[in-house]
Amino acid sequence: MSGLMINDISMRFDLPNGGSVQALKNVSLDIKSGELMSVLGPSGCGKTTLLNIVAGFLAPSEGQIVLNDQPVTGPSPERGMVFQQGALFEWMSVRDNVAFGPDMKGTPRAQSNKTVDRLLDIVGLQEFKEKMVYELSGGMQQRVALARCLANEPDVILMDEPLGALDALTREKMQSLVLDLWKETGKTIILITHSVEEALLLGERLLVMAPRPGRIHKEYRLPFADLGVGNDLREVKKHPDYATTREEILQMIWEMEEEIMGRAEGGN
Amino acid sequence: MKIALVLGELFEETTQVLFSILGAIPYIVGYVAIILACMFIWKIVKRGLTPASGYNSRKTVTFGDESTVVSNTAASIISIVLIFVLWGAFTGSKLLPGFLHAPGPFVGDGSFSYTMEAANGATDTADVSVLVHPAGEKPDVFEVEQGDGIAKNDALVVQSYRSKLLRWDANDETTRKEGAKIVAVNGQPISKDNDVITDFARIALTDKGTLNVEPKKGVQMESIWLPAPEQVWGKLVTIATDGYQNVTLAQHLGFSLWRVVVGFLIGALVGIPLGYAMGLSDWFRGWFDPIVEFMRPVPPLALIPLVIIWAGIGEEGKVILLFLAALWIMAIAARSGVSGVNITKIHAAYSLGASKWQILRRVIIPNSLPEIFTGARVAMGVCWGTVVAAELVAAEKGVGKMIVSASKFQDTDIVMMGIILIGIIGFAIDVGIRQLEKYLVPWKGKS
């Protein structure tokens, strides 16, 4: 079957001081092709570790990742990444950044130019094509990062807090862009975020993870992502379920954080 | 009790240094006072001409706000001009109007009288006419009327900055051998411990009873210590056209620069890949870390004797020395350039399908260029200093060789010229690399 399967992943490693860390324990998920899933959790819940395992940067100590019936053993262009910031190549122009993936494959320039033009149109940066990326604002840089990822035609897009460093207004615009891109391209997207609102808006499925050991705590299926496509996200936030779900999740994470604090204090 | 001896010696040295510093204080105070005076005058003039209107002028907190401290161009210009003016003033430069000159050495005619007492107690006074001439002139010995009495008038020719013994009894009716001696100069009593200072000279009585005439030196520097600016410039022109010791100036400079460039390039060519290897492989890191960490603090100058023993004083030795000077700096720069790559860039490149080779070429190398340029600036500076020092020790050609040969002949003007050229070239190299960096690595400091 096509899609991304996370089969009973555990991640355990030894520390230099003799202790060991159980970052993830028995995480299993089936993500269908074209699904948009957001992952939320307090710090230390292993969500970034999970994303790095799916990306192929880390090998799990148990379990495996299967994408389109192929086990994942390392990074590959079929799983594109969008990072928080600093992942663009500042020695390249916007065009060269977006064309990086095709260039690596040896795609002829005429063809990669078409791809670049199409994607820059989508993210609204056509006139900045020849600019160097350090001349762009933070929001524009993240648009370039999105376009660069899409240029490679990945099956799955993994986003590690891609909007975390942006100011509130830019962030809202970018959230709309992510939703539009998702609908337009039909890609599978896994998005890690710290923001409960962002997780609600950008998740058909919302995964809440719990720490120590990192595990899946609760899963939601939400209507807001579909409602948000092509619409004003502030309208979506007026949906009656939005506020209640948000409060419920905030409460959940609040309790987890309290528990961590309590345990830390108790340990003293 | 050897320690006590050493401590005593060090104490003596320390007091000597302190006294030298104390002697310099009036000059330093004078220099600072001139600059401060210029500052106040400039501020008043500036305020009158163009009232400040920029954003900085609205700031009420300026002391401690580094952004309000911009290097004042006027101060820089005054600083440079003042150096040349002081240089000219204390060397009696012809480029400066006379009233700016510091008091110079006495030149011209002077005279004093001495009172001689013969063995029998008779005294007589005679006049001495003195002609003090500048260095380089050879005035004729002149005669004066002898006058009457047992002491006869004398004539004396002295070069400025020098002194001369006056054998006053050469023409007198009685001599030192017969027991005659000088008791006073210009009517003031004189003895071995008590010199007489006249309007133009210091006159001392020597052990043998003769008079030592030392015309006043003023506070200007003799050109053998510090030549005037125009003299240095003139020397530059002569040496640029005629060369020095059968080697042209272009050759001297060219050889020094060639050594630096070749040594640096080989050092970079080996050091940069070495640094990359250290940044990318644990074995290379472990292999070279002890070597690099040991060699880094060894100043290249300390290697000069060993390099001379091994490779002689020819080009080979110089290039090896500069290679070693540049190698470690470039290796460390490249290593930290690799370590400085943000891991998300590497991850991003891998998930965009880049191979290891593509990551090296398209991500790691460009990302490390800013660090490498910083290293290159440091390395070129060190190489330039090292080549001059190496040439001072042993060389056949080169700007360092030129100034050390000139110093042996007390050609201070050539030494000064060489030092100024060394400074200008070192500065030009640094500016050149910075410009190249701006052009090649425009993204530096912008990620």
Interface residues (C-beta under 8 A of the other chain):
Chain A: A55 G56 F57 G74 P75 S76 P77 R79 G80 M81 F83 Q84 G86 A87 L88 F89 E90 W91 F100 G101 M104 K105 M132 Y134 R148 C149 N152 P154 L158
Chain B: N342 T344 K345 H347 A348 A349 Y350 S351 L352 G353 A354 S355 Q358 R362 V363 P366 N367 L369 V441 P442 W443 K446 S447
